[in-house]
Amino acid sequence: SPVAETFRVIQGAMSEEYVRTTQGVFQFELSGEEGGTWYIDLKTKGGSAGFGKPPVTADVVMSMSSADFVKMFTGKLKPTLAFMSGKLRIKGNMTLAIKLEKML
């Protein structure tokens, strides 16, 4: 599935460097096909990503459709544009949300 594949790629791209410089946990509430709760943990040693709730409390919760999520992580949809157009809702630490955008 595109969402699961995206999280596999994210997991594979993680590095100690990202974890050290980001220090944030991101939770994604995705709607539509393959919806559900997914996470990217860039706080715990080594980092992790996958399906379900993060191992520790999320600093940022982002809500969007699974289709837009895949577009955003494949570079077809700019996170800022998604946010401005209401396709992406962000709760929590905006500074960390911006750090994640840089990582994309």
LUMTIMI-26047 format. One record per atom (N, C-alpha, C): residue in three letters; atom name; residue number from 1; z, x, y. Coordinates in Angstrom, 1 decimal, m for minus. Example, Ala and Ser with C-alpha at 12.3 -4.5 7.8 and 13.67 -1.06 7.14 Angstrom:
LUMTIMI-26047
R    r   a    k       z       x       y
R  ALA   N    1     7.8    13.2    m5.7
R  ALA  CA    1     7.8    12.3    m4.5
R  ALA   C    1     7.8    13.2    m3.3
R  SER   N    2     7.1    12.8    m2.2
R  SER  CA    2     7.1    13.7    m1.1
R  SER   C    2     7.9    12.9     0.0
This chain:
LUMTIMI-26047
R    r   a    k       z       x       y
R  SER   N    1     0.0     0.8    m1.2
R  SER  CA    1     0.0     0.0     0.0
R  SER   C    1     0.0     0.9     1.3
R  PRO   N    2    m0.7     0.4     2.3
R  PRO  CA    2    m0.7     1.2     3.5
R  PRO   C    2     0.6     1.6     4.1
R  VAL   N    3     1.6     0.7     4.1
R  VAL  CA    3     2.9     1.0     4.7
R  VAL   C    3     3.6     2.0     3.9
R  ALA   N    4     3.7     1.8     2.6
R  ALA  CA    4     4.3     2.7     1.7
R  ALA   C    4     3.7     4.1     1.8
R  GLU   N    5     2.4     4.1     1.8
R  GLU  CA    5     1.6     5.4     1.9
R  GLU   C    5     2.0     6.1     3.2
R  THR   N    6     2.1     5.3     4.3
R  THR  CA    6     2.5     5.9     5.6
R  THR   C    6     3.8     6.6     5.5
R  PHE   N    7     4.8     5.9     4.9
R  PHE  CA    7     6.1     6.5     4.8
R  PHE   C    7     6.1     7.7     3.8
R  ARG   N    8     5.2     7.7     2.8
R  ARG  CA    8     5.1     8.9     2.0
R  ARG   C    8     4.6    10.1     2.8
R  VAL   N    9     3.7     9.8     3.7
R  VAL  CA    9     3.1    10.9     4.5
R  VAL   C    9     4.2    11.4     5.5
R  ILE   N   10     5.0    10.5     6.1
R  ILE  CA   10     6.1    10.8     7.0
R  ILE   C   10     7.1    11.7     6.3
R  GLN   N   11     7.5    11.3     5.1
R  GLN  CA   11     8.4    12.0     4.2
R  GLN   C   11     7.9    13.4     4.0
R  GLY   N   12     6.6    13.6     3.7
R  GLY  CA   12     6.0    14.9     3.4
R  GLY   C   12     5.9    15.8     4.6
R  ALA   N   13     5.9    15.1     5.8
R  ALA  CA   13     5.7    15.9     7.1
R  ALA   C   13     7.1    16.3     7.7
R  MET   N   14     8.2    15.9     7.1
R  MET  CA   14     9.5    16.2     7.7
R  MET   C   14     9.8    17.6     7.6
R  SER   N   15    10.5    18.1     8.5
R  SER  CA   15    11.0    19.5     8.5
R  SER   C   15    12.4    19.6     9.1
R  GLU   N   16    13.1    20.7     8.8
R  GLU  CA   16    14.4    20.9     9.4
R  GLU   C   16    14.3    20.9    10.9
R  GLU   N   17    13.1    21.4    11.4
R  GLU  CA   17    12.9    21.5    12.8
R  GLU   C   17    12.9    20.1    13.5
R  TYR   N   18    12.2    19.2    12.9
R  TYR  CA   18    12.1    17.8    13.4
R  TYR   C   18    13.5    17.2    13.4
R  VAL   N   19    14.3    17.4    12.3
R  VAL  CA   19    15.6    16.9    12.2
R  VAL   C   19    16.5    17.4    13.2
R  ARG   N   20    16.4    18.8    13.4
R  ARG  CA   20    17.3    19.5    14.4
R  ARG   C   20    17.0    19.0    15.8
R  THR   N   21    15.7    18.8    16.1
R  THR  CA   21    15.3    18.5    17.5
R  THR   C   21    15.4    17.0    17.8
R  THR   N   22    15.3    16.2    16.8
R  THR  CA   22    15.3    14.7    17.0
R  THR   C   22    16.7    14.1    17.0
R  GLN   N   23    17.4    14.4    15.9
R  GLN  CA   23    18.8    13.9    15.7
R  GLN   C   23    18.9    12.4    15.9
R  GLY   N   24    18.0    11.6    15.2
R  GLY  CA   24    18.0    10.2    15.3
R  GLY   C   24    17.6     9.5    14.0
R  VAL   N   25    18.1     8.3    13.9
R  VAL  CA   25    17.7     7.4    12.7
R  VAL   C   25    17.0     6.2    13.2
R  PHE   N   26    15.8     6.0    12.7
R  PHE  CA   26    14.9     4.9    13.1
R  PHE   C   26    14.8     3.9    12.0
R  GLN   N   27    15.0     2.6    12.4
R  GLN  CA   27    14.8     1.5    11.4
R  GLN   C   27    13.7     0.7    11.9
R  PHE   N   28    12.8     0.3    10.9
R  PHE  CA   28    11.6    m0.5    11.3
R  PHE   C   28    11.8    m1.9    10.6
R  GLU   N   29    11.7    m2.9    11.3
R  GLU  CA   29    11.7    m4.3    10.8
R  GLU   C   29    10.3    m4.8    10.9
R  LEU   N   30     9.6    m4.7     9.7
R  LEU  CA   30     8.2    m5.0     9.7
R  LEU   C   30     7.9    m6.5     9.2
R  SER   N   31     7.0    m7.2     9.8
R  SER  CA   31     6.7    m8.5     9.4
R  SER   C   31     5.3    m8.5     8.8
R  GLY   N   32     5.0    m9.6     8.1
R  GLY  CA   32     3.6    m9.7     7.6
R  GLY   C   32     3.6    m9.1     6.2
R  GLU   N   33     2.4    m8.8     5.7
R  GLU  CA   33     2.2    m8.2     4.4
R  GLU   C   33     3.0    m6.9     4.3
R  GLU   N   34     3.7    m6.7     3.2
R  GLU  CA   34     4.5    m5.5     3.0
R  GLU   C   34     5.6    m5.4     4.1
R  GLY   N   35     6.0    m6.5     4.6
R  GLY  CA   35     7.1    m6.5     5.5
R  GLY   C   35     8.4    m6.1     4.9
R  GLY   N   36     9.5    m6.1     5.7
R  GLY  CA   36    10.8    m5.7     5.2
R  GLY   C   36    11.4    m4.6     6.1
R  THR   N   37    12.4    m4.0     5.6
R  THR  CA   37    13.1    m2.9     6.4
R  THR   C   37    12.7    m1.6     5.8
R  TRP   N   38    12.3    m0.7     6.7
R  TRP  CA   38    12.0     0.7     6.3
R  TRP   C   38    12.7     1.6     7.3
R  TYR   N   39    12.8     2.9     7.0
R  TYR  CA   39    13.5     3.8     7.9
R  TYR   C   39    13.0     5.2     7.9
R  ILE   N   40    13.3     5.9     9.0
R  ILE  CA   40    13.0     7.3     9.1
R  ILE   C   40    14.3     7.9     9.5
R  ASP   N   41    14.9     8.8     8.7
R  ASP  CA   41    16.2     9.4     9.0
R  ASP   C   41    15.9    10.9     9.5
R  LEU   N   42    16.1    11.1    10.8
R  LEU  CA   42    15.9    12.5    11.3
R  LEU   C   42    17.2    13.0    11.9
R  LYS   N   43    18.3    12.7    11.1
R  LYS  CA   43    19.6    13.1    11.5
R  LYS   C   43    20.3    13.8    10.3
R  THR   N   44    20.2    13.2     9.2
R  THR  CA   44    20.8    13.8     8.0
R  THR   C   44    20.0    15.0     7.5
R  LYS   N   45    20.7    16.0     6.9
R  LYS  CA   45    20.1    17.2     6.5
R  LYS   C   45    18.7    17.0     5.8
R  GLY   N   46    17.7    17.7     6.2
R  GLY  CA   46    16.4    17.6     5.6
R  GLY   C   46    15.6    16.4     6.0
R  GLY   N   47    16.3    15.3     6.4
R  GLY  CA   47    15.6    14.1     6.8
R  GLY   C   47    15.1    13.3     5.5
R  SER   N   48    14.8    12.0     5.8
R  SER  CA   48    14.3    11.2     4.7
R  SER   C   48    13.6    10.0     5.3
R  ALA   N   49    12.8     9.3     4.5
R  ALA  CA   49    12.1     8.1     5.0
R  ALA   C   49    11.8     7.2     3.8
R  GLY   N   50    11.8     5.9     4.0
R  GLY  CA   50    11.5     5.0     2.9
R  GLY   C   50    11.8     3.6     3.1
R  PHE   N   51    11.9     2.8     2.0
R  PHE  CA   51    12.1     1.4     2.1
R  PHE   C   51    13.6     1.1     2.0
R  GLY   N   52    14.0     0.1     2.8
R  GLY  CA   52    15.4    m0.3     2.8
R  GLY   C   52    16.1     0.1     4.0
R  LYS   N   53    17.4    m0.1     4.0
R  LYS  CA   53    18.2     0.2     5.2
R  LYS   C   53    18.4     1.8     5.2
R  PRO   N   54    18.5     2.4     6.4
R  PRO  CA   54    18.8     3.8     6.4
R  PRO   C   54    20.2     4.1     5.8
R  PRO   N   55    20.4     5.4     5.3
R  PRO  CA   55    21.6     5.8     4.7
R  PRO   C   55    22.8     5.8     5.7
R  VAL   N   56    22.5     5.9     7.0
R  VAL  CA   56    23.5     5.8     8.1
R  VAL   C   56    23.0     4.9     9.1
R  THR   N   57    23.8     4.4    10.0
R  THR  CA   57    23.4     3.4    11.0
R  THR   C   57    22.3     3.9    11.9
R  ALA   N   58    21.3     3.0    12.1
R  ALA  CA   58    20.1     3.4    12.9
R  ALA   C   58    20.5     3.5    14.4
R  ASP   N   59    19.9     4.5    15.1
R  ASP  CA   59    20.0     4.6    16.5
R  ASP   C   59    19.0     3.7    17.2
R  VAL   N   60    17.9     3.5    16.6
R  VAL  CA   60    16.8     2.7    17.2
R  VAL   C   60    16.3     1.8    16.1
R  VAL   N   61    16.1     0.5    16.5
R  VAL  CA   61    15.5    m0.5    15.6
R  VAL   C   61    14.2    m0.9    16.3
R  MET   N   62    13.1    m0.8    15.6
R  MET  CA   62    11.8    m1.2    16.1
R  MET   C   62    11.3    m2.4    15.2
R  SER   N   63    10.8    m3.4    15.9
R  SER  CA   63    10.3    m4.6    15.2
R  SER   C   63     8.8    m4.7    15.5
R  MET   N   64     8.0    m4.9    14.5
R  MET  CA   64     6.6    m5.0    14.7
R  MET   C   64     5.9    m5.5    13.4
R  SER   N   65     4.6    m5.9    13.5
R  SER  CA   65     4.0    m6.3    12.2
R  SER   C   65     3.6    m5.0    11.4
R  SER   N   66     3.5    m5.2    10.1
R  SER  CA   66     3.2    m4.0     9.3
R  SER   C   66     1.8    m3.5     9.6
R  ALA   N   67     0.9    m4.3    10.0
R  ALA  CA   67    m0.5    m3.9    10.3
R  ALA   C   67    m0.4    m3.0    11.6
R  ASP   N   68     0.3    m3.4    12.6
R  ASP  CA   68     0.4    m2.6    13.8
R  ASP   C   68     1.2    m1.3    13.6
R  PHE   N   69     2.2    m1.4    12.7
R  PHE  CA   69     2.9    m0.1    12.3
R  PHE   C   69     1.9     0.9    11.8
R  VAL   N   70     1.1     0.5    10.8
R  VAL  CA   70     0.1     1.4    10.2
R  VAL   C   70    m0.9     1.9    11.3
R  LYS   N   71    m1.3     1.0    12.2
R  LYS  CA   71    m2.2     1.5    13.3
R  LYS   C   71    m1.5     2.5    14.2
R  MET   N   72    m0.2     2.3    14.5
R  MET  CA   72     0.5     3.2    15.4
R  MET   C   72     0.6     4.5    14.7
R  PHE   N   73     1.0     4.6    13.4
R  PHE  CA   73     1.2     5.9    12.8
R  PHE   C   73    m0.1     6.6    12.4
R  THR   N   74    m1.3     5.9    12.5
R  THR  CA   74    m2.5     6.5    12.2
R  THR   C   74    m3.3     6.8    13.5
R  GLY   N   75    m2.6     6.6    14.6
R  GLY  CA   75    m3.2     7.0    15.9
R  GLY   C   75    m4.1     5.9    16.5
R  LYS   N   76    m4.2     4.8    15.9
R  LYS  CA   76    m5.2     3.8    16.4
R  LYS   C   76    m4.5     2.8    17.4
R  LEU   N   77    m3.2     2.9    17.5
R  LEU  CA   77    m2.5     2.1    18.5
R  LEU   C   77    m1.4     3.0    19.2
R  LYS   N   78    m1.5     3.1    20.5
R  LYS  CA   78    m0.5     3.9    21.2
R  LYS   C   78     0.8     3.2    21.2
R  PRO   N   79     1.9     3.9    20.9
R  PRO  CA   79     3.2     3.2    20.9
R  PRO   C   79     3.6     2.6    22.3
R  THR   N   80     3.3     3.3    23.4
R  THR  CA   80     3.5     2.7    24.7
R  THR   C   80     2.8     1.4    24.9
R  LEU   N   81     1.5     1.4    24.5
R  LEU  CA   81     0.7     0.2    24.7
R  LEU   C   81     1.2    m0.9    23.8
R  ALA   N   82     1.6    m0.6    22.6
R  ALA  CA   82     2.2    m1.6    21.7
R  ALA   C   82     3.4    m2.2    22.3
R  PHE   N   83     4.3    m1.4    22.9
R  PHE  CA   83     5.5    m1.8    23.5
R  PHE   C   83     5.2    m2.7    24.7
R  MET   N   84     4.3    m2.3    25.6
R  MET  CA   84     4.0    m3.0    26.8
R  MET   C   84     3.3    m4.3    26.5
R  SER   N   85     2.5    m4.4    25.4
R  SER  CA   85     1.8    m5.6    25.1
R  SER   C   85     2.7    m6.6    24.2
R  GLY   N   86     3.9    m6.2    23.9
R  GLY  CA   86     4.8    m7.0    23.2
R  GLY   C   86     4.6    m7.0    21.7
R  LYS   N   87     3.8    m6.0    21.2
R  LYS  CA   87     3.6    m5.9    19.8
R  LYS   C   87     4.7    m5.1    19.1
R  LEU   N   88     5.4    m4.4    19.9
R  LEU  CA   88     6.5    m3.5    19.5
R  LEU   C   88     7.8    m3.9    20.3
R  ARG   N   89     8.9    m4.2    19.6
R  ARG  CA   89    10.1    m4.5    20.2
R  ARG   C   89    11.1    m3.4    19.8
R  ILE   N   90    11.8    m2.8    20.8
R  ILE  CA   90    12.7    m1.7    20.5
R  ILE   C   90    14.1    m2.0    21.0
R  LYS   N   91    15.1    m1.8    20.1
R  LYS  CA   91    16.5    m2.0    20.4
R  LYS   C   91    17.2    m0.7    20.2
R  GLY   N   92    18.1    m0.3    21.1
R  GLY  CA   92    18.8     0.9    20.9
R  GLY   C   92    18.4     2.0    21.9
R  ASN   N   93    18.5     3.2    21.4
R  ASN  CA   93    18.3     4.4    22.2
R  ASN   C   93    16.8     4.7    22.5
R  MET   N   94    16.4     4.4    23.8
R  MET  CA   94    15.0     4.5    24.2
R  MET   C   94    14.6     6.0    24.2
R  THR   N   95    15.5     6.9    24.6
R  THR  CA   95    15.2     8.3    24.6
R  THR   C   95    14.7     8.8    23.3
R  LEU   N   96    15.4     8.3    22.2
R  LEU  CA   96    15.1     8.7    20.9
R  LEU   C   96    13.7     8.1    20.5
R  ALA   N   97    13.5     6.9    20.9
R  ALA  CA   97    12.2     6.2    20.6
R  ALA   C   97    11.1     7.0    21.2
R  ILE   N   98    11.3     7.6    22.4
R  ILE  CA   98    10.2     8.4    23.0
R  ILE   C   98    10.0     9.7    22.2
R  LYS   N   99    11.1    10.3    21.7
R  LYS  CA   99    11.0    11.5    20.9
R  LYS   C   99    10.2    11.2    19.7
R  LEU   N  100    10.4    10.0    19.1
R  LEU  CA  100     9.6     9.7    17.9
R  LEU   C  100     8.1     9.6    18.2
R  GLU   N  101     7.8     9.0    19.4
R  GLU  CA  101     6.4     8.9    19.8
R  GLU   C  101     5.8    10.3    19.9
R  LYS   N  102     6.6    11.3    20.4
R  LYS  CA  102     6.0    12.7    20.5
R  LYS   C  102     5.7    13.2    19.1
R  MET   N  103     6.6    12.9    18.2
R  MET  CA  103     6.4    13.4    16.8
R  MET   C  103     5.1    12.8    16.2
R  LEU   N  104     4.8    11.6    16.5
R  LEU  CA  104     3.6    11.0    16.0
R  LEU   C  104     2.4    11.8    16.3
